[in-house]
Amino acid sequence: MWSPLLRFLAVPGRAAVLLRSLAACVLAAAAWVDVRAGTFAGPASQARLTLSAAVVGAVLVALPLLKEARSYACAGGAAATASLVCSVALLLSHPAAGVSSAYGAFEPVALLMVLAFVARRGPAAPAAPIALLLAAAVVLRPLSIGVQEGSLTVAFGLTLVTALVAGASVTVRIVEADRRQRAHRVRLEQRIELARDLHDHLAHHVTGIVVQAQGARAVAARRPDLVLPALQRIEETGAEALASMRQMVAGLGAGESDAPPAAPAGMDDLRALVRGFALNGVPAYLTEEGPVDSVPPEVAATLHRVTMESLTNIRKHARHCRHVSVHVRVRPHEAAVRISNDGTARPASRPGYGLKVLRERVTLAGGTFRAEATAEGDWQVRARMPLTPERS
């Protein structure tokens, strides 16, 4: 029975239209009650009530039309001031005027709506005192005819309603702010992940293209027969870079559709990565120890990223190396990878972006990461990860 109503309210636009329609109906009913009770007709005191209600009604109508958040507080302050001035005038000049004249329904309802609007959308600093003024205007109106049992009862009831409206408005404001913060965090995480993917995949392929092009240029005069294979390899590497970019774009699009995301790189991709590496005719050698194929996909993807970044750095910084090795070891509770080369060790300096990303990725998975020169002068990158990574 309630499912159609719940589906209707699930749409934000429909819920807003329904809430505004309900508020308009309540406001119209309050105005009709005041007109039937003669609140705005009679002695001079009723003229003040009419003027105050007109100002509050005009502010309520103008609030949705305002564009600047600071204007909400100014408009709410005008409504509260008009109502408080009217209450003070009634108390000072006509203390004995009609006992029911201050019990109008339209102005308190309109003030409560203005309070809800200001508390939800107004800027925090000016909205707080304006909200207190609006609450005081609602609560003090019944007391403008004198402190009596009836006026105290009405003021107490209005106090409860005012606290309920203010609390609900502030709660909605906090929920909306939290939703915006979560959306911002999600967008930030997506940008960071995209930056990692760009660096891990495209930097690897582009570096290979640059190195191979430089090698082809260097041997073009002496060994023309090596130029054609080098150009063919550059073409293959460029095609791999395009395929990686398409896969990344497809993964981004899959997040907004029902299509499953692309599978992470695994151990077969790591083997293909090592087989495809070559620098000045020096290939990379892969050794495996333990049940490598039983590594979980998430752990295998991280080992692949570490290997890819390490081989990319070798192409950039160790072009004269004669030996490149990749060793993967799997034990019952952990997996490790070690990439080493005998090129010139890096000088002590601040680590680059790629190493920072790798360290962060491995650490978040509960592992350890080290990149350093060995006693023999080689450069070595090591990463150890538990087979059940714990993400923080």
C-alpha positions in Angstrom: 0.0 0.0 0.0 2.8 2.4 0.9 5.2 1.4 -2.0 3.7 3.9 -4.5 4.1 6.7 -2.0 7.6 5.7 -1.2 8.6 5.6 -4.8 7.1 9.0 -5.3 9.0 10.5 -2.4 12.2 8.8 -3.5 12.6 11.4 -6.3 14.1 14.6 -4.8 12.2 16.9 -7.1 8.9 15.4 -6.3 9.6 15.4 -2.6 10.4 19.2 -2.7 7.2 19.9 -4.7 5.2 17.9 -2.2 6.7 19.7 0.8 6.2 23.2 -0.8 2.6 22.3 -1.6 2.0 21.1 2.0 3.5 24.3 3.4 1.3 26.5 1.1 -1.8 24.6 2.2 -0.9 25.1 5.9 -0.2 28.8 5.3 -3.5 29.3 3.4 -5.4 27.5 6.2 -3.8 29.6 8.9 -4.7 32.8 6.9 -8.3 31.6 6.5 -8.6 30.9 10.3 -7.3 34.5 11.0 -9.8 36.0 8.6 -12.7 34.1 10.0 -11.7 35.0 13.6 -11.4 38.7 12.8 -7.8 39.0 13.7 -7.1 41.6 11.1 -10.3 43.7 11.6 -11.3 45.8 14.5 -9.5 48.4 16.7 -6.2 50.1 16.0 -4.2 47.2 17.5 -5.4 44.9 14.7 -3.9 47.3 12.1 -0.5 46.6 13.7 -1.1 42.9 13.4 -2.1 43.3 9.8 1.1 45.3 9.0 3.3 42.8 10.8 1.7 39.8 9.1 2.0 41.5 5.7 5.7 42.1 6.2 6.3 38.5 7.3 4.3 37.2 4.4 6.2 39.3 1.9 9.5 38.1 3.3 8.3 34.5 3.0 7.3 35.0 -0.6 10.6 36.7 -1.5 12.9 34.1 0.2 12.8 31.5 -2.6 13.6 34.2 -5.1 16.8 35.4 -3.5 20.1 34.2 -5.0 22.7 35.1 -2.4 22.8 33.2 0.9 23.6 36.3 2.9 20.3 37.8 1.7 18.4 35.0 3.5 19.7 36.3 6.8 18.8 39.9 6.0 15.2 38.9 4.9 14.8 36.8 8.1 16.0 39.6 10.2 13.5 42.0 8.6 10.6 39.6 9.4 11.7 39.0 13.0 12.2 42.8 13.6 8.7 43.6 12.2 7.1 40.9 14.4 9.0 41.9 17.6 8.2 45.7 17.0 4.5 44.8 16.6 4.6 42.7 19.8 6.2 45.5 21.8 3.7 48.1 20.4 0.8 45.9 21.4 2.2 45.4 24.9 2.9 49.2 25.5 -0.1 50.8 23.8 -2.9 48.4 24.1 -2.5 46.1 27.0 -6.2 45.4 27.3 -7.0 45.1 23.6 -8.8 41.9 22.6 -7.3 39.0 24.4 -7.4 36.8 21.3 -6.0 39.4 18.9 -2.4 38.2 19.5 -3.2 34.6 18.9 -3.2 34.8 15.2 -2.2 31.6 13.3 -0.9 33.1 10.0 2.1 35.1 11.4 3.5 32.3 13.7 3.3 29.8 10.8 4.9 32.2 8.4 7.7 33.0 10.9 8.3 29.3 11.5 8.7 28.8 7.7 11.1 31.7 7.5 13.0 30.2 10.4 13.3 26.8 8.7 14.5 28.5 5.5 17.1 30.6 7.2 18.4 27.8 9.4 18.7 25.5 6.4 20.2 27.8 3.7 21.5 30.9 5.4 25.2 31.4 6.1 26.2 30.0 9.5 27.5 33.1 11.1 24.6 35.5 10.6 21.9 32.7 10.5 22.4 31.8 14.1 21.4 35.1 15.7 18.7 35.7 13.1 17.2 32.3 14.0 17.2 33.2 17.6 15.3 36.5 16.8 12.8 34.6 14.7 12.2 32.1 17.6 11.8 35.0 20.0 9.3 36.6 17.7 7.2 33.4 17.6 7.3 32.7 21.3 6.8 36.3 22.6 3.8 37.2 20.5 1.2 35.6 22.8 2.8 37.4 25.8 2.2 40.8 24.2 -1.3 40.9 25.7 0.1 40.2 29.2 1.5 37.3 31.2 -1.6 35.1 31.8 -2.3 31.5 32.1 -3.6 31.2 28.5 -0.8 33.3 27.0 1.8 31.2 28.9 0.2 28.0 27.6 0.3 29.2 24.0 3.9 30.5 24.4 5.0 27.1 25.8 3.4 25.3 22.9 5.0 27.6 20.4 8.3 27.1 22.1 8.1 23.3 21.5 7.0 23.8 17.9 9.8 26.3 17.3 12.5 24.0 18.7 11.1 21.1 16.6 11.3 23.2 13.4 14.7 24.6 14.1 16.1 21.2 15.0 14.7 19.6 11.9 16.1 22.4 9.7 19.6 22.2 11.2 19.5 18.4 10.9 18.6 18.6 7.2 21.4 21.2 6.8 24.0 18.9 8.4 22.8 15.9 6.3 23.2 17.9 3.1 26.6 19.1 4.1 27.7 15.6 4.9 26.4 14.4 1.6 28.3 17.1 -0.2 31.5 16.2 1.7 31.1 12.5 0.9 30.6 13.4 -2.8 33.7 15.6 -2.7 35.8 12.8 -1.1 34.6 10.3 -3.7 35.5 12.7 -6.6 38.9 13.3 -4.9 39.6 9.5 -4.6 38.6 9.0 -8.2 41.0 11.7 -9.3 43.8 10.2 -7.3 43.1 6.7 -8.6 43.0 8.1 -12.2 46.3 9.8 -11.6 47.8 6.5 -10.4 46.5 4.6 -13.4 47.8 7.3 -15.8 51.2 7.1 -14.2 51.4 3.3 -13.8 50.1 2.4 -17.3 50.8 5.3 -19.7 54.2 6.3 -18.2 55.4 2.7 -18.7 54.4 2.6 -22.4 55.4 6.1 -23.2 58.9 5.6 -21.6 59.3 2.5 -23.7 58.4 4.3 -26.9 60.9 7.1 -26.1 63.7 4.7 -25.3 63.1 2.6 -28.4 62.9 5.7 -30.6 66.3 6.9 -29.2 67.8 3.5 -29.8 66.6 3.4 -33.3 67.9 6.8 -34.0 71.3 5.8 -32.6 71.7 2.7 -34.7 70.1 4.1 -37.9 73.4 5.0 -39.5 75.4 1.9 -38.5 72.8 -0.8 -38.5 69.9 0.1 -40.8 68.6 -3.4 -40.5 67.7 -2.8 -36.9 65.5 0.2 -37.6 62.5 -1.7 -38.9 62.2 -4.0 -35.9 62.6 -1.0 -33.6 59.8 0.8 -35.4 57.6 -2.3 -35.2 58.2 -2.5 -31.5 57.4 1.2 -31.1 54.1 0.6 -33.0 53.3 -2.3 -30.7 54.0 -0.3 -27.6 51.9 2.6 -28.8 49.0 0.2 -29.5 49.4 -1.1 -25.9 49.3 2.4 -24.6 46.1 3.1 -26.5 44.6 -0.2 -25.3 45.4 0.8 -21.7 43.9 4.2 -22.1 40.7 2.6 -23.6 40.5 0.2 -20.7 40.8 3.1 -18.2 38.1 5.1 -20.0 35.9 2.0 -20.0 36.5 1.5 -16.3 35.4 5.1 -15.6 32.3 4.6 -17.8 31.5 1.3 -16.1 31.1 3.2 -12.7 28.0 5.0 -14.1 26.4 2.0 -15.8 25.5 -1.6 -15.0 28.5 -3.0 -16.9 31.1 -4.9 -14.8 34.4 -3.1 -14.3 37.5 -4.4 -16.0 39.4 -7.2 -14.3 42.6 -6.1 -12.5 46.0 -7.1 -13.9 47.1 -10.5 -12.7 50.1 -12.8 -12.7 49.8 -13.6 -16.5 49.9 -9.8 -17.1 53.1 -9.6 -14.9 54.7 -12.4 -17.0 53.8 -10.7 -20.2 55.2 -7.4 -18.9 58.5 -9.0 -18.1 58.7 -10.8 -21.4 58.1 -7.6 -23.3 60.8 -5.7 -21.5 64.0 -5.1 -23.4 66.6 -2.3 -22.9 69.6 -2.1 -25.3 69.1 -5.8 -26.1 69.0 -6.8 -22.4 65.8 -8.6 -21.4 64.4 -9.0 -18.0 64.4 -12.5 -16.4 61.5 -13.7 -14.3 61.8 -16.3 -11.6 58.9 -17.7 -9.6 58.9 -19.4 -6.2 55.9 -21.0 -4.7 52.2 -21.3 -5.9 52.3 -18.0 -7.8 49.0 -18.6 -9.6 47.1 -18.9 -6.4 47.7 -15.3 -5.5 44.5 -13.3 -5.0 43.6 -10.9 -7.8 44.0 -7.8 -5.7 47.5 -8.8 -4.5 48.5 -9.8 -8.0 47.4 -6.4 -9.3 49.6 -4.7 -6.8 52.6 -6.9 -7.7 52.0 -6.0 -11.3 52.0 -2.3 -10.5 55.2 -2.5 -8.6 56.9 -4.4 -11.4 55.6 -2.0 -14.0 56.8 1.1 -12.2 60.2 -0.6 -11.5 60.8 -1.5 -15.1 59.7 2.0 -16.2 62.3 3.5 -13.8 65.0 1.2 -15.1 64.3 2.4 -18.6 64.6 6.0 -17.4 67.5 5.8 -15.0 69.5 2.7 -15.7 69.9 2.5 -19.5 73.4 1.0 -19.3 72.5 -2.0 -17.1 73.4 -5.5 -18.3 71.1 -7.6 -16.1 67.5 -7.1 -15.0 65.7 -9.7 -12.9 62.2 -10.0 -11.4 61.7 -12.5 -8.6 58.2 -13.4 -7.3 57.9 -15.5 -4.2 54.7 -16.8 -2.7 54.5 -18.2 0.8 51.5 -19.4 2.8 50.6 -16.0 4.2 52.4 -13.5 2.0 53.6 -12.7 -1.5 56.8 -10.7 -2.4 58.4 -9.3 -5.5 61.9 -8.1 -6.0 63.1 -6.2 -9.1 66.8 -5.5 -9.4 69.3 -4.2 -12.0 73.0 -3.7 -12.1 72.8 -0.2 -13.5 74.2 2.9 -11.8 72.5 3.3 -8.4 70.4 6.4 -7.9 71.9 9.1 -5.7 70.2 9.8 -2.4 67.3 12.2 -3.2 63.6 12.6 -2.6 61.6 9.8 -4.1 59.6 10.5 -7.3 55.9 10.4 -7.6 55.8 6.8 -8.8 57.6 5.5 -5.8 55.4 7.5 -3.5 52.3 6.0 -5.1 53.7 2.5 -4.9 54.6 2.9 -1.2 51.2 4.2 -0.4 49.5 1.4 -2.4 51.5 -1.3 -0.7 51.2 0.2 2.8 47.4 0.6 2.5 47.2 -3.1 1.6 49.1 -4.0 4.8 52.5 -4.7 3.2 56.0 -3.1 3.2 57.9 -1.4 0.4 61.6 -0.6 0.0 63.6 0.9 -2.9 67.3 1.2 -2.2 70.8 0.5 -3.5 72.4 -2.8 -2.4 76.0 -3.3 -1.1 77.0 -4.6 -4.6 75.9 -1.3 -6.2 72.7 -2.7 -7.7 69.3 -0.9 -7.4 66.6 -3.0 -5.9 62.9 -2.6 -5.3 61.1 -4.9 -2.9 57.5 -5.3 -1.9 55.9 -7.7 0.5 52.2 -8.1 1.0 49.8 -10.3 2.9 47.7 -12.6 0.8 44.6 -11.1 2.5 45.3 -7.3 2.2 43.8 -5.1 4.8 42.7 -1.7 3.4 42.3 1.3 5.7 
